C-alpha cells in the first residue's frame, strides 16, 4: 500500500507474545546488572577497599555510560544489517558482558576489580541502551507504556534471582567465606550463572524478533531527521558559565581541603563547558557535533524530566554502593569484611535487593492501573515517594528481617523509574533519532551517579561520622525531591496527566 509523502501511516499493534519476546533480553541484562550492584562493593571491600574508597572505585561505571550510551544510540540510529538496527548491539554487548562477568570474581587485586567493573558497565551499556529505542521503534504510542513496564517486569525477575544467588548457594552448602584477598565461592558461581543467563536471554530477543527497516519507520513517522541546529550564541554563553562554575568549585575544593574525588565534579563541569565552547565555534557535522547539538537543543519534555532523573538516580546510586556497608554495620554490628557475620549480612543485602526487584516485578502489574486512574505524573510521584520513605526507614529499623518492608516502597519506585519517564518522553521524540535521544536522556542517569560518587564519601566523613546509613537517608530525601520535580513535566494528550 502506497502512502502519500509526508503522511504518517499507523504503526500496527503487536501481540503480547511479540512484546514479550522483545523485552525478554532485559531479563539477562538485569541478571548481570543486579550482580554488579549487589556484590561489587562487597568484592571491593574483600580486596581491601575502605568505605571512603568505594564511591571512587565506582566512578568508572557511570563515566563509561556517559560516553558509551549516546555513541551507541547515534550509531544504532544509522545501522542496518541482516540482524536489523538495534539487535547487533544487543548481541555484541551480551557476548562481551558475559566474558566480563566470568572474569570479575577472579580478580585478585583491587585495581583489577575496578578495571573489570568498568568493562562490565561498558558492555552492559552497549547491550542495554538500544533496548529503550527498540520498544519505541516497534510499538505504537498506545502500547509503549506496556512495553516499558514489561521491561521493568523482566528487570525485576532477573534481579530477584541474581541478587539472591549468593544467599541461595550458601544455604545449599557452598562456601560463603574465603581467605584474605579471595572472593567466596558463592559470589564466584553467581557471576558464572549471570554470564550464562545474560547471553541466553539476549540471544532469545535477537533471534525471536524482527525490526522495521528504515523506510518503514520513515513511513510511520515522516518527520525529517535533521540534526538540531546549534544555538551558537547560547552555546557560547553556556560554555563560559559551565567553565567558570567548574573553576570556582575547583578553587573551593583546594581552599577547604575537600575530598579529592570532588575534583571529578569540577572537572566534569569544565569539560562540558569546553565542549559547548567548541560547539559554538565549529561548523563540523561529525558525530560529536551532532550529539552536542541535540543535547543543547533537547526537547522541553526531556529538559524537565532530566531533573526527575537526576534526583532519582542519585538516590539509587547511594543505595547500591552503601547498603552493604550500612546493613553490616547497623543491623549486623560488624565492619570486618572477612568475618562470617559480615558475609552473612552481605548475603542478606542480596536478599533485600532481590526483594525490591521482586516487588518491582509485581509493581509493573499494578502501575498500569495507577496510570489509568491518576495519569503518568501523579503515579510517578507517588511511587518515588514510596521509595523515599523506604530508604529513610533504614535509619530506624534494627532487626534485619524488618528491612524487607521498606523494600516494598523501593520496589515501586524502581519499577516506576524504569518505565514511566520513558513513556512520558518517547512520544516527544522523532522516530529516526530515537536512539541518540534515548542515549542523551541516559546522561541524566549517569551524571547523578558521578555526583554521588564525587560527594557522598566526603559528606559522610564531614557531617555523619562516616556512618553509611546516612547515605541511604540522603537517597530518601532525593527521591522526595524527584517526586516534586515530576509535577513540572507538562502533560500531553498522549502521555496523560
Secondary structure in CASP SS format (residue, H / E / C, confidence):
PFRMAT SS
TARGET T0000
AUTHOR 0000-0000-0000
METHOD secondary structure of the structure
MODEL  1
X C 1.00
X C 1.00
X C 1.00
X C 1.00
X C 1.00
X C 1.00
X C 1.00
X C 1.00
X C 1.00
X C 1.00
X C 1.00
X C 1.00
X C 1.00
X C 1.00
X C 1.00
X H 1.00
X H 1.00
X H 1.00
X H 1.00
X H 1.00
X H 1.00
X H 1.00
X H 1.00
X C 1.00
X H 1.00
X H 1.00
X H 1.00
X H 1.00
X H 1.00
X H 1.00
X H 1.00
X H 1.00
X H 1.00
X H 1.00
X H 1.00
X H 1.00
X H 1.00
X H 1.00
X H 1.00
X H 1.00
X H 1.00
X H 1.00
X H 1.00
X H 1.00
X H 1.00
X H 1.00
X C 1.00
X C 1.00
X C 1.00
X C 1.00
X H 1.00
X H 1.00
X H 1.00
X H 1.00
X H 1.00
X H 1.00
X H 1.00
X H 1.00
X H 1.00
X H 1.00
X H 1.00
X H 1.00
X H 1.00
X H 1.00
X H 1.00
X H 1.00
X H 1.00
X H 1.00
X H 1.00
X H 1.00
X H 1.00
X H 1.00
X H 1.00
X H 1.00
X H 1.00
X H 1.00
X H 1.00
X C 1.00
X C 1.00
X C 1.00
X E 1.00
X C 1.00
X C 1.00
X E 1.00
X C 1.00
X C 1.00
X H 1.00
X H 1.00
X H 1.00
X H 1.00
X H 1.00
X H 1.00
X H 1.00
X H 1.00
X H 1.00
X H 1.00
X H 1.00
X H 1.00
X H 1.00
X H 1.00
X H 1.00
X H 1.00
X H 1.00
X H 1.00
X C 1.00
X C 1.00
X C 1.00
X C 1.00
X C 1.00
X H 1.00
X H 1.00
X H 1.00
X H 1.00
X H 1.00
X H 1.00
X H 1.00
X H 1.00
X H 1.00
X H 1.00
X H 1.00
X H 1.00
X H 1.00
X H 1.00
X H 1.00
X H 1.00
X H 1.00
X H 1.00
X H 1.00
X H 1.00
X H 1.00
X H 1.00
X H 1.00
X H 1.00
X H 1.00
X H 1.00
X H 1.00
X H 1.00
X H 1.00
X C 1.00
X C 1.00
X H 1.00
X H 1.00
X H 1.00
X H 1.00
X H 1.00
X H 1.00
X H 1.00
X H 1.00
X H 1.00
X H 1.00
X H 1.00
X H 1.00
X H 1.00
X H 1.00
X H 1.00
X H 1.00
X H 1.00
X H 1.00
X H 1.00
X H 1.00
X H 1.00
X H 1.00
X H 1.00
X H 1.00
X H 1.00
X H 1.00
X H 1.00
X H 1.00
X H 1.00
X H 1.00
X H 1.00
X C 1.00
X C 1.00
X C 1.00
X C 1.00
X C 1.00
X C 1.00
X C 1.00
X C 1.00
X C 1.00
X C 1.00
X C 1.00
X C 1.00
X C 1.00
X H 1.00
X H 1.00
X H 1.00
X H 1.00
X H 1.00
X H 1.00
X H 1.00
X H 1.00
X H 1.00
X H 1.00
X H 1.00
X H 1.00
X H 1.00
X H 1.00
X H 1.00
X H 1.00
X H 1.00
X H 1.00
X H 1.00
X H 1.00
X H 1.00
X H 1.00
X H 1.00
X H 1.00
X C 1.00
X C 1.00
X C 1.00
X C 1.00
X C 1.00
X H 1.00
X H 1.00
X H 1.00
X H 1.00
X H 1.00
X H 1.00
X H 1.00
X C 1.00
X C 1.00
X C 1.00
X C 1.00
X C 1.00
X C 1.00
X C 1.00
X C 1.00
X C 1.00
X C 1.00
X C 1.00
X H 1.00
X H 1.00
X H 1.00
X H 1.00
X H 1.00
X H 1.00
X H 1.00
X H 1.00
X H 1.00
X H 1.00
X H 1.00
X H 1.00
X H 1.00
X H 1.00
X H 1.00
X H 1.00
X H 1.00
X H 1.00
X H 1.00
X H 1.00
X H 1.00
X H 1.00
X H 1.00
X H 1.00
X C 1.00
X C 1.00
X C 1.00
X C 1.00
X C 1.00
X C 1.00
X H 1.00
X H 1.00
X H 1.00
X H 1.00
X H 1.00
X H 1.00
X H 1.00
X H 1.00
X H 1.00
X H 1.00
X H 1.00
X H 1.00
X H 1.00
X H 1.00
X H 1.00
X H 1.00
X H 1.00
X H 1.00
X H 1.00
X H 1.00
X C 1.00
X C 1.00
X C 1.00
X C 1.00
X C 1.00
X H 1.00
X H 1.00
X H 1.00
X H 1.00
X H 1.00
X H 1.00
X H 1.00
X H 1.00
X H 1.00
X H 1.00
X C 1.00
X C 1.00
X C 1.00
X H 1.00
X H 1.00
X H 1.00
X H 1.00
X H 1.00
X H 1.00
X H 1.00
X H 1.00
X H 1.00
X H 1.00
X H 1.00
X H 1.00
X H 1.00
X H 1.00
X H 1.00
X H 1.00
X H 1.00
X H 1.00
X H 1.00
X H 1.00
X H 1.00
X H 1.00
X H 1.00
X H 1.00
X H 1.00
X H 1.00
X H 1.00
X H 1.00
X H 1.00
X H 1.00
X H 1.00
X C 1.00
X C 1.00
X C 1.00
X C 1.00
X C 1.00
X C 1.00
X C 1.00
X C 1.00
X C 1.00
X H 1.00
X H 1.00
X H 1.00
X H 1.00
X H 1.00
X H 1.00
X H 1.00
X H 1.00
X H 1.00
X H 1.00
X H 1.00
X H 1.00
X H 1.00
X H 1.00
X H 1.00
X H 1.00
X H 1.00
X H 1.00
X H 1.00
X H 1.00
X H 1.00
X H 1.00
X H 1.00
X H 1.00
X H 1.00
X H 1.00
X H 1.00
X H 1.00
X H 1.00
X H 1.00
X H 1.00
X H 1.00
X H 1.00
X H 1.00
X H 1.00
X H 1.00
X H 1.00
X H 1.00
X H 1.00
X H 1.00
X H 1.00
X H 1.00
X H 1.00
X H 1.00
X H 1.00
X H 1.00
X H 1.00
X H 1.00
X H 1.00
X H 1.00
X H 1.00
X H 1.00
X H 1.00
X H 1.00
X C 1.00
X C 1.00
X C 1.00
X C 1.00
X C 1.00
X C 1.00
X H 1.00
X H 1.00
X H 1.00
X H 1.00
X H 1.00
X H 1.00
X H 1.00
X H 1.00
X H 1.00
X H 1.00
X H 1.00
X H 1.00
X H 1.00
X H 1.00
X H 1.00
X H 1.00
X H 1.00
X H 1.00
X C 1.00
X C 1.00
X H 1.00
X H 1.00
X H 1.00
X H 1.00
X H 1.00
X H 1.00
X H 1.00
X C 1.00
X C 1.00
X C 1.00
X C 1.00
X H 1.00
X H 1.00
X H 1.00
X H 1.00
X H 1.00
X H 1.00
X H 1.00
X H 1.00
X H 1.00
X H 1.00
X H 1.00
X C 1.00
X H 1.00
X H 1.00
X H 1.00
X H 1.00
X H 1.00
X H 1.00
X H 1.00
X H 1.00
X H 1.00
X H 1.00
X H 1.00
X H 1.00
X H 1.00
X H 1.00
X H 1.00
X H 1.00
X H 1.00
X H 1.00
X H 1.00
X H 1.00
X H 1.00
X C 1.00
X C 1.00
X C 1.00
X C 1.00
X C 1.00
X H 1.00
X H 1.00
X H 1.00
X H 1.00
X H 1.00
X H 1.00
X H 1.00
X H 1.00
X H 1.00
X H 1.00
X H 1.00
X H 1.00
X H 1.00
X H 1.00
X H 1.00
X H 1.00
X H 1.00
X H 1.00
X C 1.00
X C 1.00
X C 1.00
X C 1.00
X C 1.00
X E 1.00
X C 1.00
X C 1.00
X C 1.00
X E 1.00
X C 1.00
END
